[in-house]
């Protein structure tokens, strides 16, 4: 579980930081292509953190959020969003009640043996043909001190993710690696940290305006390139799946 200090940092930065703004832009632009309609959607954001994704979800209709951390729930409510305490390990959702369920950098915080149950519980809460979308850390080679600081226990890859989803009753509509252009610099930085045995530290920090703008546009360029090619590597993975009826 993340510390209060990390939540406070996210709450302060997630509407301006290149990572949050850029990955959210990519994630929702892709998601919208697969939504059955653009309005009247009832959605649930699991592990909503401080509520950064809720504004996007509210554009589609009714949006709810849950988070296992009461402090995160408090911050989300202060930000004006509907949020309650809830645990992805025990979702207990009303059957077939949501059109859309999302997870953004959340499922990685459970052990691999729990992921199938999480997927199946999501399926139980989705309506027929409902959409399940998530973005999570990818590729074990990208593991670093950041993982320890924010509680990452599992990194996804395309093959195993597709298999787990199909075994849980989903059809994979879209799956892609993200943050690929910055993959090598990030891997290099994290391996240098390992060599010098630096203490766990989150990669999320306040940059200068120039650096923040540059990194955001790297993600923008990557978004345009994704229209023509699929990168074989990336720091994150983005998935859109549909519940089979």
C-alpha positions in Angstrom: 0.0 0.0 0.0 1.3 3.5 -0.9 2.2 6.0 1.8 0.2 9.1 2.5 3.1 11.1 1.2 2.9 9.3 -2.2 -0.9 10.0 -2.3 -0.3 13.6 -1.5 2.3 13.9 -4.3 0.0 12.2 -6.8 -2.9 14.5 -5.7 -0.7 17.5 -6.3 0.8 16.4 -9.7 -1.6 14.2 -11.5 -3.3 17.0 -13.5 0.0 18.5 -14.7 2.7 15.7 -14.5 3.7 14.4 -18.0 3.2 10.8 -17.0 -0.3 11.1 -15.6 -1.6 13.6 -18.3 0.1 11.7 -21.2 -0.8 8.2 -20.3 -4.4 9.2 -19.4 -4.7 10.9 -22.8 -3.6 7.8 -24.6 -5.6 5.4 -22.4 -8.9 7.2 -22.9 -8.5 8.0 -26.6 -8.1 4.2 -27.2 -10.9 3.3 -24.8 -13.4 5.6 -26.5 -12.9 3.6 -29.7 -14.4 0.5 -28.1 -17.2 2.0 -26.0 -20.6 0.9 -27.3 -21.9 4.4 -26.7 -20.4 7.7 -25.5 -23.2 8.7 -23.0 -25.3 6.9 -20.5 -22.5 4.7 -19.3 -22.2 3.5 -15.7 -18.6 3.1 -14.9 -16.4 2.0 -11.9 -12.8 3.0 -11.5 -11.1 0.4 -9.1 -8.2 1.8 -7.2 -9.2 5.3 -8.1 -6.3 6.8 -6.0 -7.0 10.6 -5.8 -9.6 10.6 -8.5 -7.6 11.7 -11.5 -9.5 9.5 -14.0 -12.9 10.3 -12.7 -13.3 13.5 -14.8 -12.8 11.5 -17.9 -15.3 8.8 -16.9 -17.9 11.3 -15.9 -18.1 12.5 -19.5 -19.6 9.2 -20.4 -22.3 9.1 -17.7 -22.3 8.0 -14.0 -18.8 7.3 -12.5 -18.0 5.7 -9.2 -14.6 5.0 -7.7 -13.3 2.6 -5.0 -10.0 2.4 -3.3 -8.6 0.2 -0.5 -6.9 3.2 1.2 -9.3 5.4 3.3 -6.9 8.3 2.9 -7.1 8.0 -0.9 -10.9 7.9 -0.7 -10.9 11.0 1.5 -8.8 12.9 -1.1 -11.0 11.7 -4.0 -14.1 13.0 -2.2 -12.4 16.3 -1.4 -11.8 16.5 -5.2 -15.6 16.2 -5.7 -15.9 12.6 -6.9 -18.1 9.7 -5.8 -15.8 7.3 -4.0 -16.0 4.6 -1.3 -13.6 2.2 0.4 -13.4 -1.1 -1.6 -10.9 -3.8 -2.2 -10.1 -5.4 -5.6 -9.6 -8.7 -3.8 -13.2 -8.7 -2.6 -15.1 -6.6 -5.1 -18.5 -8.2 -4.4 -20.1 -6.1 -7.2 -23.8 -6.3 -7.9 -24.1 -8.7 -10.9 -24.1 -7.2 -14.3 -24.4 -3.6 -13.0 -21.6 -1.7 -14.9 -21.1 -0.9 -18.5 -17.4 -0.1 -17.9 -14.8 -1.1 -15.3 -11.3 0.4 -15.3 -8.1 -0.2 -13.4 -5.1 2.2 -13.8 -1.9 1.0 -12.2 -3.7 -1.1 -9.6 -3.8 -4.8 -10.4 0.0 -4.9 -10.2 -0.3 -4.5 -6.4 -1.7 -8.1 -6.0 0.2 -11.4 -6.2 0.1 -13.1 -9.6 -2.1 -16.0 -8.2 -4.8 -13.5 -7.4 -5.2 -11.9 -10.8 -7.5 -14.5 -12.3 -10.0 -14.0 -9.5 -9.8 -10.2 -9.9 -10.6 -10.6 -13.6 -13.5 -13.0 -12.9 -14.9 -10.7 -10.3 -14.8 -7.8 -12.8 -16.6 -10.0 -15.3 -19.4 -10.7 -12.8 -19.9 -7.0 -12.2 -20.1 -6.1 -15.9 -23.2 -6.2 -18.1 -23.3 -8.4 -21.2 -20.7 -7.0 -23.7 -19.4 -4.7 -20.9 -15.9 -3.2 -21.3 -13.0 -3.8 -19.0 -9.9 -1.6 -19.5 -6.7 -1.4 -17.6 -3.2 0.0 -17.8 -0.5 -1.6 -15.7 3.3 -1.8 -15.4 4.9 -4.1 -18.0 7.9 -6.3 -18.5 10.0 -7.6 -15.7 13.1 -6.0 -17.2 11.7 -2.7 -16.1 11.6 -3.6 -12.4 13.3 -1.0 -10.2 13.3 0.8 -6.9 10.2 2.6 -8.1 8.4 -0.8 -7.8 9.3 -1.3 -4.2 8.3 2.3 -3.2 4.8 2.1 -4.8 4.1 -1.5 -4.1 4.3 -3.1 -7.6 4.3 -6.9 -7.1 3.7 -8.0 -10.7 4.5 -6.7 -14.2 2.4 -7.7 -17.1 3.3 -9.0 -20.6 1.0 -9.4 -23.7 1.0 -13.2 -23.9 0.1 -14.0 -20.3 -2.3 -11.1 -20.1 -4.3 -12.3 -23.1 -4.3 -15.8 -21.8 -5.6 -14.8 -18.3 -8.3 -12.6 -19.8 -9.5 -15.3 -22.2 -9.6 -17.8 -19.3 -11.7 -15.3 -17.4 -14.4 -14.9 -20.0 -13.2 -11.9 -21.9 -12.4 -11.1 -25.5 -9.3 -9.0 -26.0 -10.1 -6.0 -28.2 -6.9 -4.1 -27.9 -3.5 -4.7 -26.2 -0.4 -2.7 -26.6 2.8 -1.7 -24.8 3.1 2.0 -23.8 5.8 4.4 -22.9 8.1 2.7 -25.4 10.1 5.6 -26.6 11.4 6.2 -23.1 11.9 2.5 -22.4 15.7 2.4 -22.8 16.4 5.5 -20.8 14.2 4.3 -18.0 15.7 0.8 -18.0 19.2 2.4 -17.9 18.3 4.6 -15.0 16.7 1.8 -13.0 19.7 -0.5 -13.5 22.1 2.3 -12.4 20.0 2.5 -9.2 20.5 -1.2 -8.7 24.2 -1.0 -9.2 24.6 1.7 -6.6 22.0 -0.1 -4.3 20.0 3.1 -4.0 17.0 3.1 -1.6 13.4 2.6 -2.9 12.2 5.8 -4.5 9.2 6.6 -6.7 10.0 7.9 -10.2 7.1 10.4 -9.9 8.5 13.8 -9.1 8.1 17.4 -10.0 10.0 18.4 -13.1 10.8 21.8 -14.5 8.2 23.1 -17.0 10.7 22.5 -19.9 11.4 18.8 -18.9 7.7 18.1 -18.2 6.6 19.5 -21.6 9.3 17.6 -23.4 8.4 14.3 -21.8 4.7 14.9 -22.4 5.4 15.4 -26.1 7.4 12.2 -26.3 4.2 10.4 -25.2 2.2 12.5 -27.8 4.6 11.4 -30.5 4.3 7.8 -29.4 0.5 8.1 -29.5 0.8 9.1 -33.1 3.2 6.3 -34.0 0.9 3.7 -32.4 -1.5 4.3 -35.2 1.0 2.7 -37.6 3.0 0.2 -35.5 2.9 -1.8 -32.3 6.0 -1.5 -30.1 7.4 -4.9 -28.9 8.3 -3.4 -25.5 7.2 -0.7 -23.1 7.1 0.4 -19.4 3.3 -0.1 -19.3 0.7 -2.2 -21.0 -2.8 -1.0 -22.0 -5.7 -3.4 -22.5 -9.3 -3.1 -23.6 -11.4 -6.3 -23.3 -15.1 -7.1 -23.6 -17.1 -9.5 -21.5 -18.3 -12.5 -23.5 -22.0 -13.1 -23.2 
